[in-house]
Amino acid sequence: MWDRSSAWFDLAVILGVVAVSAGIEHLWWLPTHGISGWTAELHDKYLALVARRSALRSE
Protein backbone atom coordinates (compact mmCIF):
# COMPACT_ATOMS: atom_id res chain seq x y z
CA MET A 1 0.00 0.00 0.00
CA TRP A 2 2.83 2.47 0.76
CA ASP A 3 5.33 1.58 -1.95
CA ARG A 4 6.87 4.50 -3.81
CA SER A 5 4.82 3.93 -6.97
CA SER A 6 1.54 4.28 -5.11
CA ALA A 7 -0.70 7.32 -5.55
CA TRP A 8 -1.36 7.20 -1.78
CA PHE A 9 2.35 7.62 -1.13
CA ASP A 10 2.45 10.61 -3.48
CA LEU A 11 -0.54 12.16 -1.73
CA ALA A 12 1.06 11.62 1.69
CA VAL A 13 4.28 13.29 0.51
CA ILE A 14 2.40 16.27 -0.93
CA LEU A 15 0.34 16.71 2.24
CA GLY A 16 3.49 16.41 4.34
CA VAL A 17 5.25 19.11 2.32
CA VAL A 18 2.22 21.41 2.64
CA ALA A 19 2.01 20.82 6.40
CA VAL A 20 5.73 21.48 6.92
CA SER A 21 5.61 24.68 4.84
CA ALA A 22 2.57 25.96 6.77
CA GLY A 23 4.37 25.16 10.01
CA ILE A 24 7.48 27.02 8.93
CA GLU A 25 5.42 30.04 7.91
CA HIS A 26 3.33 30.16 11.07
CA LEU A 27 5.96 29.15 13.61
CA TRP A 28 9.05 30.91 12.23
CA TRP A 29 8.53 33.37 9.34
CA LEU A 30 5.52 35.32 10.63
CA PRO A 31 6.90 35.74 14.19
CA THR A 32 10.26 36.95 12.85
CA HIS A 33 8.36 39.72 11.05
CA GLY A 34 6.43 40.70 14.18
CA ILE A 35 3.15 38.98 13.31
CA SER A 36 1.50 36.37 15.50
CA GLY A 37 1.15 33.17 13.47
CA TRP A 38 -1.71 32.00 15.65
CA THR A 39 -3.93 35.09 15.91
CA ALA A 40 -2.59 37.20 13.00
CA GLU A 41 -2.30 40.21 15.30
CA LEU A 42 -0.79 43.32 13.80
CA HIS A 43 -2.84 42.82 10.63
CA ASP A 44 -1.86 46.27 9.34
CA LYS A 45 1.81 45.33 9.60
CA TYR A 46 1.07 42.10 7.73
CA LEU A 47 -0.70 43.97 4.92
CA ALA A 48 2.22 46.40 4.66
CA LEU A 49 4.66 43.48 4.44
CA VAL A 50 2.63 41.78 1.71
CA ALA A 51 2.32 45.05 -0.24
CA ARG A 52 6.08 45.60 0.00
CA ARG A 53 6.81 42.07 -1.21
CA SER A 54 4.39 42.39 -4.14
CA ALA A 55 5.96 45.75 -5.06
CA LEU A 56 9.39 44.10 -5.15
CA ARG A 57 8.08 41.33 -7.41
CA SER A 58 6.50 43.79 -9.86
CA GLU A 59 9.80 45.65 -10.42
Buried (B, 14 or more C-beta within 10 A) or exposed (E): EEEEEEEEEEEEEEEEEEEEEEEEEBEEEBEEEEBEBEEEEBEEEBEEBEEEEEEEEEE
